[in-house]
Amino acid sequence: MTQAASTPATFGPPLGEMNTTPLIDVMLVLLVMFILAVPAAVNQVPIDLPVPSPIDAHPELLRQNDLTVAANGQLAWNGAPLGEAELFTVLQRAARTSPESLVRFRPAGAAPYGSSARILRLIKLAGLTNFAFIGNEQYAAFGKAALLPALR
């Protein structure tokens, strides 16, 4: 029988560092899982906008109604103040008229966003399709004036 000669194993000094590579791998996997688990933020009101149609030579004149929101959130229908519950019934009646009445929505610049969003939702729920935003042109330069001096 032959015996294998073995040399005693010599180990160097013990390592004083921890191998962090597996920890970093686990951290990255958890980070990706958390990113995928967070739902996308959706803050929108779905509104079916009308499809552009060819310009009619003799457009039909519709009765126009103004719906405004004041800076304090007060609603007004053709200048008369009303609440959201009353507004919904008025919008339903406007949607049932033949031809459908045109509702022109004009929120004040300082009107609360929540009020405007609720009104748009009421318009959608009432089934009103003849609808227009009025007065948005005054905000065409919003935020652009502050950028002009920086560009000069």
Residue frames as a rotation matrix with the C-alpha (Angstrom) as fourth column:
MET 1
0.579 0.816 0.000 0.00
0.816 -0.579 0.000 0.00
0.000 0.000 -1.000 0.00
THR 2
-0.527 -0.722 0.448 1.17
0.706 -0.665 -0.242 3.35
0.473 0.188 0.861 -0.82
GLN 3
0.211 0.550 -0.808 0.39
0.849 -0.513 -0.127 6.27
-0.485 -0.659 -0.575 1.30
ALA 4
0.375 -0.029 0.927 -0.08
0.637 -0.718 -0.280 9.61
0.674 0.695 -0.251 -0.22
ALA 5
-0.529 -0.600 -0.600 2.05
0.845 -0.433 -0.312 12.22
-0.072 -0.672 0.737 1.25
SER 6
0.485 0.715 0.503 0.12
0.691 -0.666 0.282 15.24
0.536 0.211 -0.817 2.18
THR 7
-0.712 -0.671 0.204 1.32
0.436 -0.652 -0.621 18.54
0.550 -0.353 0.757 3.25
PRO 8
-0.322 0.633 -0.704 -0.43
0.835 -0.161 -0.526 20.29
-0.446 -0.758 -0.476 6.04
ALA 9
0.272 0.518 0.811 -2.80
0.806 -0.582 0.102 22.97
0.525 0.627 -0.576 4.82
THR 10
-0.657 -0.486 -0.576 -1.57
0.706 -0.666 -0.242 26.39
-0.266 -0.566 0.781 5.54
PHE 11
0.426 0.835 0.349 -4.16
0.869 -0.484 0.099 29.05
0.251 0.261 -0.932 5.86
GLY 12
-0.489 -0.561 0.668 -3.30
0.378 -0.827 -0.416 32.69
0.786 0.049 0.616 5.78
PRO 13
-0.972 0.163 -0.166 -4.47
0.084 -0.421 -0.903 35.08
-0.217 -0.892 0.396 8.39
PRO 14
-0.235 0.959 0.160 -8.26
0.878 0.280 -0.388 35.26
-0.417 0.050 -0.908 8.75
LEU 15
-0.548 0.138 0.825 -10.07
0.541 -0.694 0.475 37.73
0.638 0.706 0.306 6.53
GLY 16
-0.742 0.248 -0.623 -11.40
0.479 -0.454 -0.751 40.71
-0.469 -0.856 0.218 8.40
GLU 17
-0.738 0.482 -0.472 -13.80
-0.638 -0.727 0.255 41.82
-0.220 0.489 0.844 5.64
MET 18
-0.143 0.783 0.606 -17.26
0.093 0.620 -0.779 40.57
-0.985 -0.055 -0.161 4.87
ASN 19
-0.895 -0.099 0.436 -18.09
0.427 0.101 0.899 39.69
-0.133 0.990 -0.048 1.26
THR 20
-0.431 0.747 -0.506 -20.74
-0.125 -0.605 -0.786 42.31
-0.894 -0.275 0.355 0.40
THR 21
-0.898 0.063 -0.435 -21.36
-0.438 -0.045 0.898 41.25
0.037 0.997 0.068 -3.19
PRO 22
-0.668 0.718 -0.197 -24.29
0.623 0.683 0.380 38.92
0.407 0.132 -0.904 -2.33
LEU 23
-0.287 0.570 -0.770 -25.81
0.700 -0.423 -0.575 41.62
-0.653 -0.704 -0.278 -0.14
ILE 24
-0.615 0.020 -0.789 -25.66
-0.395 -0.873 0.285 44.17
-0.683 0.487 0.545 -2.95
ASP 25
-0.932 0.285 -0.224 -27.23
-0.074 0.456 0.887 41.65
0.355 0.843 -0.404 -5.34
VAL 26
-0.434 0.805 -0.405 -30.11
0.899 0.413 -0.143 41.03
0.052 -0.427 -0.903 -2.93
MET 27
-0.345 0.272 -0.898 -30.55
0.306 -0.872 -0.382 44.78
-0.887 -0.407 0.217 -2.40
LEU 28
-0.827 0.008 -0.563 -30.78
-0.490 -0.502 0.713 45.42
-0.277 0.865 0.419 -6.15
VAL 29
-0.785 0.590 -0.191 -33.33
0.371 0.694 0.617 42.62
0.497 0.414 -0.763 -6.60
LEU 30
-0.260 0.703 -0.662 -35.44
0.900 -0.071 -0.430 44.08
-0.349 -0.708 -0.614 -3.77
LEU 31
-0.553 0.003 -0.833 -35.16
-0.077 -0.996 0.048 47.57
-0.829 0.091 0.551 -5.27
VAL 32
-0.924 0.221 -0.313 -36.43
-0.313 0.037 0.949 46.33
0.221 0.975 0.035 -8.64
MET 33
-0.565 0.753 -0.337 -39.28
0.741 0.643 0.194 44.48
0.363 -0.140 -0.921 -6.93
PHE 34
-0.272 0.454 -0.848 -40.33
0.635 -0.578 -0.513 47.62
-0.723 -0.678 -0.132 -5.02
ILE 35
-0.760 -0.033 -0.649 -40.21
-0.375 -0.793 0.480 49.73
-0.531 0.608 0.590 -8.19
LEU 36
-0.852 0.444 -0.278 -42.41
-0.067 0.433 0.899 47.24
0.520 0.784 -0.339 -10.01
ALA 37
-0.492 0.682 -0.541 -44.80
0.861 0.472 -0.187 46.93
0.127 -0.558 -0.820 -7.07
VAL 38
-0.601 0.267 -0.753 -45.55
0.177 -0.875 -0.451 50.69
-0.779 -0.404 0.478 -6.86
PRO 39
0.204 0.732 0.650 -48.64
0.888 0.141 -0.437 51.51
-0.412 0.667 -0.621 -8.91
ALA 40
-0.656 -0.392 0.645 -48.38
0.681 -0.675 0.283 54.22
0.325 0.625 0.710 -11.53
ALA 41
-0.558 0.434 -0.708 -49.78
0.320 -0.674 -0.666 57.55
-0.766 -0.598 0.237 -10.35
VAL 42
-0.583 0.476 0.659 -52.84
0.714 -0.089 0.695 58.42
0.389 0.875 -0.288 -12.38
ASN 43
-0.410 0.453 -0.791 -54.46
0.427 -0.671 -0.606 61.78
-0.806 -0.587 0.082 -11.90
GLN 44
-0.981 0.098 -0.166 -56.71
-0.192 -0.448 0.873 62.33
0.011 0.889 0.459 -14.83
VAL 45
-0.141 0.985 0.103 -60.36
-0.243 0.066 -0.968 62.63
-0.960 -0.161 0.230 -15.71
PRO 46
-0.772 -0.154 0.616 -61.23
0.491 0.469 0.734 60.66
-0.402 0.869 -0.287 -18.85
ILE 47
0.078 0.763 -0.641 -63.16
-0.230 -0.612 -0.757 62.86
-0.970 0.207 0.128 -21.26
ASP 48
-0.086 -0.020 0.996 -64.16
0.872 0.482 0.085 61.88
-0.482 0.876 -0.024 -24.76
LEU 49
-0.376 -0.107 -0.920 -63.24
-0.177 -0.967 0.185 64.87
-0.909 0.233 0.345 -26.88
PRO 50
0.700 0.711 0.061 -65.12
-0.057 0.140 -0.988 65.34
-0.712 0.689 0.139 -30.13
VAL 51
-0.165 -0.692 0.703 -63.47
0.770 0.355 0.530 64.31
-0.616 0.629 0.474 -33.37
PRO 52
-0.509 -0.025 -0.860 -62.89
-0.296 -0.933 0.203 67.25
-0.808 0.358 0.468 -35.72
SER 53
0.123 0.622 0.773 -65.43
0.729 0.472 -0.496 67.27
-0.674 0.624 -0.395 -38.51
PRO 54
-0.576 -0.296 0.762 -65.46
0.783 -0.469 0.409 69.13
0.237 0.832 0.502 -41.81
ILE 55
-0.831 0.247 -0.498 -66.61
0.037 -0.869 -0.493 72.72
-0.554 -0.429 0.713 -41.45
ASP 56
-0.113 0.908 0.402 -70.27
0.911 0.256 -0.322 73.02
-0.396 0.330 -0.857 -42.25
ALA 57
-0.658 -0.093 0.747 -71.21
0.542 -0.747 0.385 75.78
0.522 0.659 0.542 -44.69
HIS 58
-0.043 0.725 0.687 -74.24
-0.440 -0.631 0.639 76.64
0.897 -0.275 0.346 -42.53
PRO 59
-0.838 -0.297 -0.459 -73.43
0.227 0.575 -0.786 75.69
0.497 -0.763 -0.414 -38.95
GLU 60
0.207 0.961 -0.182 -76.41
0.524 0.048 0.851 75.23
0.826 -0.271 -0.493 -36.72
LEU 61
-0.397 -0.287 0.872 -76.67
-0.478 -0.746 -0.464 77.85
0.784 -0.601 0.159 -33.99
LEU 62
-0.100 0.292 -0.951 -76.90
0.663 0.732 0.155 76.31
0.742 -0.615 -0.267 -30.54
ARG 63
0.823 0.358 0.441 -78.02
-0.130 -0.636 0.760 77.81
0.553 -0.683 -0.477 -27.30
GLN 64
-0.162 -0.972 -0.170 -74.88
0.195 0.137 -0.971 78.62
0.967 -0.190 0.167 -25.32
ASN 65
0.917 0.394 -0.064 -74.70
0.101 -0.074 0.992 78.21
0.386 -0.916 -0.108 -21.54
ASP 66
0.004 -0.941 0.340 -71.84
-0.418 -0.310 -0.854 79.55
0.908 -0.139 -0.394 -19.43
LEU 67
0.874 0.105 -0.475 -70.63
0.346 0.553 0.758 77.44
0.342 -0.827 0.447 -16.51
THR 68
0.180 -0.823 0.539 -68.11
-0.344 -0.566 -0.749 79.28
0.922 -0.050 -0.385 -14.33
VAL 69
0.526 -0.160 -0.835 -66.11
0.786 0.465 0.407 78.46
0.324 -0.871 0.370 -11.22
ALA 70
0.805 -0.213 0.554 -65.05
-0.304 -0.950 0.076 81.40
0.510 -0.229 -0.829 -9.08
ALA 71
-0.198 -0.979 0.048 -61.78
-0.449 0.047 -0.892 81.60
0.871 -0.198 -0.449 -7.14
ASN 72
-0.453 0.080 0.888 -63.62
-0.880 0.115 -0.460 80.51
-0.139 -0.990 0.018 -3.97
GLY 73
-0.983 0.021 0.180 -65.05
0.048 0.988 0.147 77.43
-0.175 0.153 -0.973 -5.74
GLN 74
-0.212 0.966 -0.148 -68.58
-0.152 -0.182 -0.971 78.86
-0.965 -0.183 0.186 -6.20
LEU 75
-0.710 0.060 0.701 -70.36
0.644 0.456 0.614 77.51
-0.283 0.888 -0.363 -9.29
ALA 76
-0.256 0.674 -0.693 -72.52
-0.333 -0.735 -0.591 79.65
-0.907 0.079 0.413 -11.54
TRP 77
-0.445 0.267 0.855 -74.77
0.809 0.530 0.255 78.63
-0.385 0.805 -0.451 -14.45
ASN 78
-0.081 0.328 0.941 -75.37
0.743 -0.609 0.276 81.60
0.664 0.722 -0.195 -16.77
GLY 79
-0.486 -0.260 0.834 -74.49
-0.186 -0.902 -0.389 83.90
0.854 -0.344 0.390 -13.86
ALA 80
0.492 0.730 0.474 -76.83
-0.687 -0.009 0.727 82.27
0.535 -0.683 0.497 -11.32
PRO 81
-0.551 -0.749 0.369 -75.08
-0.819 0.398 -0.414 80.50
0.163 -0.530 -0.832 -8.40
LEU 82
0.665 0.718 -0.207 -75.91
-0.645 0.692 0.324 76.84
0.376 -0.082 0.923 -7.82
GLY 83
0.183 -0.550 0.815 -74.54
-0.735 0.474 0.485 73.75
-0.653 -0.687 -0.317 -6.05
GLU 84
-0.768 -0.589 -0.252 -73.02
-0.612 0.556 0.563 70.61
-0.192 0.586 -0.787 -7.54
ALA 85
-0.619 0.610 0.494 -76.21
0.412 0.788 -0.457 68.55
-0.668 -0.080 -0.740 -7.08
GLU 86
0.437 0.784 -0.440 -78.26
0.020 -0.498 -0.867 71.17
-0.899 0.370 -0.234 -8.92
LEU 87
-0.108 -0.572 -0.813 -75.56
-0.854 -0.365 0.371 71.43
-0.509 0.734 -0.449 -11.58
PHE 88
-0.884 -0.251 0.394 -75.81
-0.081 0.913 0.400 67.72
-0.461 0.322 -0.827 -12.34
THR 89
-0.058 0.938 0.343 -79.55
0.638 0.299 -0.710 67.92
-0.768 0.177 -0.616 -13.03
VAL 90
0.523 0.193 -0.830 -79.04
-0.361 -0.832 -0.421 71.03
-0.772 0.520 -0.365 -15.18
LEU 91
-0.480 -0.781 -0.399 -76.30
-0.750 0.129 0.649 69.27
-0.456 0.611 -0.648 -17.15
GLN 92
-0.700 0.303 0.646 -78.55
0.377 0.926 -0.026 66.25
-0.606 0.225 -0.763 -17.71
ARG 93
0.419 0.896 -0.144 -81.29
0.378 -0.317 -0.870 68.54
-0.825 0.310 -0.472 -19.04
ALA 94
0.262 -0.404 -0.876 -78.77
-0.719 -0.687 0.101 70.28
-0.643 0.604 -0.471 -21.32
ALA 95
-0.788 -0.597 0.154 -77.65
-0.375 0.663 0.648 66.90
-0.489 0.452 -0.746 -22.68
ARG 96
-0.433 0.700 0.567 -81.25
0.619 0.688 -0.378 65.90
-0.655 0.188 -0.732 -23.48
THR 97
0.246 0.558 -0.793 -82.15
-0.234 -0.760 -0.607 69.05
-0.941 0.335 -0.056 -25.43
SER 98
-0.081 -0.213 0.974 -82.40
0.856 0.485 0.178 68.79
-0.510 0.848 0.143 -29.18
PRO 99
0.404 -0.860 -0.313 -80.12
0.155 0.402 -0.903 70.14
0.902 0.316 0.295 -30.51
GLU 100
0.387 -0.306 -0.870 -77.87
0.909 0.288 0.303 69.67
0.158 -0.907 0.390 -27.51
SER 101
0.996 0.001 0.086 -77.01
-0.019 -0.973 0.229 72.90
0.084 -0.230 -0.970 -25.73
LEU 102
0.196 -0.979 0.060 -73.43
0.335 0.009 -0.942 74.13
0.922 0.205 0.329 -25.81
VAL 103
0.941 0.002 -0.339 -71.88
0.333 -0.199 0.922 74.36
-0.066 -0.980 -0.188 -22.34
ARG 104
0.350 -0.830 0.433 -68.95
0.048 -0.446 -0.894 76.77
0.935 0.334 -0.116 -22.13
PHE 105
0.749 -0.146 -0.647 -66.78
0.656 0.305 0.690 75.99
0.097 -0.941 0.324 -19.08
ARG 106
0.237 -0.648 0.724 -64.75
0.014 -0.743 -0.670 78.92
0.971 0.169 -0.167 -17.71
PRO 107
0.580 -0.113 -0.806 -62.89
0.805 0.228 0.547 78.30
0.122 -0.967 0.224 -14.43
ALA 108
0.932 -0.321 0.170 -61.19
-0.346 -0.927 0.146 81.27
0.111 -0.195 -0.975 -12.76
GLY 109
0.235 -0.939 -0.253 -57.40
-0.340 0.164 -0.926 81.21
0.911 0.304 -0.280 -12.68
ALA 110
-0.667 -0.493 0.559 -57.37
-0.658 0.037 -0.752 80.80
0.350 -0.869 -0.349 -8.90
ALA 111
0.448 0.893 0.043 -60.26
-0.838 0.403 0.368 78.29
0.311 -0.201 0.929 -8.81
PRO 112
-0.034 -0.455 0.890 -59.51
-0.717 0.632 0.296 75.12
-0.697 -0.628 -0.347 -6.81
TYR 113
-0.693 -0.322 -0.645 -58.38
-0.700 0.515 0.495 72.23
0.173 0.794 -0.582 -8.98
GLY 114
-0.919 0.347 0.186 -60.65
0.228 0.855 -0.466 69.81
-0.320 -0.386 -0.865 -7.10
SER 115
-0.074 0.937 -0.342 -63.75
-0.124 -0.349 -0.929 71.84
-0.989 -0.026 0.142 -7.96
SER 116
-0.017 0.009 -1.000 -62.86
-0.964 -0.267 0.014 71.93
-0.267 0.964 0.013 -11.65
ALA 117
-0.890 -0.356 -0.285 -62.10
-0.421 0.882 0.212 68.20
0.176 0.309 -0.935 -11.69
ARG 118
-0.662 0.719 0.212 -65.46
0.290 0.507 -0.812 67.39
-0.691 -0.476 -0.544 -10.02
ILE 119
0.136 0.724 -0.676 -67.30
-0.498 -0.540 -0.679 69.56
-0.857 0.429 0.287 -12.57
LEU 120
-0.367 -0.332 -0.869 -65.58
-0.927 0.209 0.311 67.81
0.078 0.920 -0.385 -15.47
ARG 121
-0.996 0.042 0.075 -66.62
0.026 0.980 -0.197 64.48
-0.082 -0.194 -0.978 -13.94
LEU 122
-0.278 0.957 -0.083 -70.23
0.099 -0.058 -0.993 65.69
-0.956 -0.284 -0.078 -13.64
ILE 123
0.046 0.241 -0.970 -70.19
-0.882 -0.446 -0.152 66.77
-0.469 0.862 0.192 -17.28
LYS 124
-0.755 -0.400 -0.520 -68.96
-0.601 0.738 0.305 63.33
0.262 0.543 -0.798 -18.28
LEU 125
-0.891 0.430 0.146 -71.54
0.262 0.750 -0.608 61.54
-0.371 -0.503 -0.781 -16.11
ALA 126
-0.112 0.897 -0.428 -74.38
-0.243 -0.442 -0.863 63.69
-0.964 0.008 0.268 -17.47
GLY 127
0.032 0.082 0.996 -73.56
0.779 0.623 -0.076 62.52
-0.627 0.778 -0.044 -21.00
LEU 128
0.771 0.218 -0.599 -72.96
-0.077 -0.901 -0.427 66.03
-0.633 0.375 -0.677 -22.30
THR 129
0.199 -0.709 0.677 -70.96
0.879 0.434 0.196 66.02
-0.433 0.556 0.710 -25.54
ASN 130
0.363 -0.031 0.931 -71.35
0.610 -0.747 -0.263 69.63
0.704 0.664 -0.252 -26.71
PHE 131
0.818 -0.212 -0.535 -68.79
0.481 -0.261 0.837 71.18
-0.317 -0.942 -0.111 -24.40
ALA 132
0.443 -0.693 0.569 -66.04
0.410 -0.408 -0.816 73.83
0.797 0.594 0.104 -24.66
PHE 133
0.094 -0.524 -0.847 -63.26
0.933 -0.251 0.258 75.26
-0.347 -0.814 0.465 -22.51
ILE 134
0.666 0.172 0.726 -63.34
0.468 -0.854 -0.227 79.07
0.581 0.490 -0.649 -22.61
GLY 135
0.912 -0.268 0.311 -60.62
-0.387 -0.814 0.433 81.49
0.137 -0.515 -0.846 -21.55
ASN 136
0.727 -0.675 0.128 -57.61
0.518 0.661 0.542 79.17
-0.451 -0.327 0.830 -21.77
GLU 137
0.485 -0.558 0.673 -55.83
0.646 -0.291 -0.706 81.52
0.590 0.777 0.220 -24.16
GLN 138
0.767 -0.183 0.615 -55.04
-0.431 -0.858 0.281 83.85
0.476 -0.481 -0.736 -21.26
TYR 139
0.675 -0.532 0.511 -52.73
-0.345 0.385 0.856 81.15
-0.652 -0.754 0.076 -19.88
ALA 140
0.955 -0.291 0.054 -50.80
0.184 0.442 -0.878 80.58
0.232 0.849 0.475 -23.14
ALA 141
0.219 -0.926 0.307 -47.69
-0.237 -0.356 -0.904 82.32
0.947 0.125 -0.297 -21.78
PHE 142
0.895 0.172 0.411 -47.94
-0.430 0.097 0.897 80.77
0.114 -0.980 0.161 -18.30
GLY 143
0.709 -0.668 0.227 -44.43
0.237 0.528 0.816 80.11
-0.665 -0.524 0.532 -16.97
LYS 144
0.439 -0.557 0.705 -42.74
0.880 0.109 -0.461 81.37
0.180 0.823 0.538 -20.13
ALA 145
0.763 -0.130 0.633 -42.20
-0.074 -0.991 -0.114 84.96
0.642 0.040 -0.765 -18.94
ALA 146
0.819 -0.469 0.330 -40.03
-0.387 -0.026 0.922 83.78
-0.424 -0.883 -0.203 -16.05
LEU 147
0.479 -0.652 0.588 -37.81
0.632 0.721 0.285 81.83
-0.610 0.235 0.757 -18.44
LEU 148
0.803 -0.116 0.585 -37.15
0.473 -0.474 -0.743 84.71
0.364 0.873 -0.326 -20.85
PRO 149
0.767 -0.579 0.276 -34.69
-0.632 -0.756 0.170 86.69
0.110 -0.304 -0.946 -18.61
ALA 150
0.426 -0.626 0.653 -32.71
-0.239 0.618 0.749 83.51
-0.872 -0.475 0.114 -17.92
LEU 151
0.533 -0.184 0.826 -32.26
0.744 0.568 -0.353 82.87
-0.404 0.802 0.440 -21.65
ARG 152
0.962 -0.132 0.238 -30.91
0.028 -0.822 -0.569 86.34
0.270 0.554 -0.787 -22.39
